[in-house]
């Protein structure tokens, strides 16, 4: 019975850590750029886009495709960085335990 109580306490502690981690990731800001800094994209720690900045010098109505490519490149890089931050924080929070345990629903 004591083991069950300890397991329940451990689960509650893990749940509190996960909640705190999720809040922290919402506040995290990761910025990437492309085109030599002409396009800057900022995402949160979960990879959600929070801001896109475009230098007016790179806005050429006759070459919209280049602008689209630069925005896409900056977005992709920012989201990759966010995924790396997220995975690192999850590893810290779980002590390296896998987040998908057979027979249990995946948490994230």
N, C-alpha and C positions, 0 to 999 in steps of 0.2 A: 504494500500500500504506500509506503514511503517513496518507493521508486516512481509510482504513478504521480504522486504530488510533485516530485522533483521534475518529472517530465512535463507536467502541466505548467509549472513555473518557468521551465526552460522555453516552452512554447510561447508563453506570454511575453517573456523577455525578447524572444526572436521577433514576435509580432510588433512590439514597441520599436525595436531596431529598424524593422522594415518600414514602419510608418515614418520614422524620423528620416530614414534614407530617402524615401519618396519625396518628402517635403524638401530635403536638401537638394535633390536632383531638380526639383521644380525651380529652385532659386539659382542653380548653377548656370553660368553663361559661357558658351564656347563660341569663339569667332574664327572664321576662316575666310580667306580671300582668294581671288583669282584675277588674272589679267594684270598682274603687278600691283594689286591692291585697288584696282578700279571698281571691283565688286567685292563687297563684304557681307557675309551672312552670319547672323548670330542665332544659335539654338540653345535650348535649355539642356540640362543633363540627360533628358530622355530623348532628345533629338527633335523636339518640336521647334519649328522655325519661329523666332521671336522678332527678328528684324532683318531687313534687306536694305543695303545702302549701295547706290549706284552713282559713280562719279559722272557728272553731266558730260564730261569730255568723251566718254565712251558711248554716248547715245548718238548713233548714226542711223537716221531713218532708212537709209538705203542698205543697211547691213544689220537688220534686226536679228538674224540668225546668229551672228557672232555674240551679241548681247545675251541671247538665250543660252548659248553654250557656256558663256562665262558664269551666268547665274547658276546653271545646273552644276557646273564644276565646283563652285563655292559651296552650294547646298550639300552636294555629295560628301565633300571633305568635312564639312562641319558635322554632318550626321555620323560619319565614321568616327570622328573624334569623340562625339557624345556617346556612341555605343561603347567605345573603349573605356571611357570614364565610368559609364554605367556598370560594365562588367567588372572593372576594378573595385568599385564601391560594393558591389554585391559580393565579391570574393571576400572583402574585408568583413562585411556584415555577417556573412554566414560561416566565417572561419574556414572557407574552402569547401564547404559541403556542397554537393550538387543541388541545384534548385529543382530538378525533376527527379523525384524518387518514384520508382515503379509502384503502381497501385494508388498513388496519390495525385490529385490534380496539380498541374503546373501552376505555380504562383505568378510568374512573370514571363 
